[in-house]
Amino acid sequence: PAEFANLDNVLIIRKSDTQLSALNVRLASLFKTGSNAKDVAGGNILQIETGDTVIVR
């Protein structure tokens, strides 16, 4: 990530059928500490899907 990117202020816009969803995500701790298999398997990490728009504010 960019040096000045605010990874605790990430917005993911997801389109489902005819609806748009805005998901706020905090990623800073993930980049600092990394993830483990439990986080991934437990669904604690949001997965980017085809068609998602990611905005780092």
Secondary structure as UniProt FT lines:
FT   TURN            3..4
FT   TURN            7..8
FT   STRAND          10..16
FT   TURN            17..18
FT   STRAND          19..25
FT   HELIX           28..33
FT   HELIX           37..41
FT   TURN            42..43
FT   TURN            50..51
FT   STRAND          53..56
//
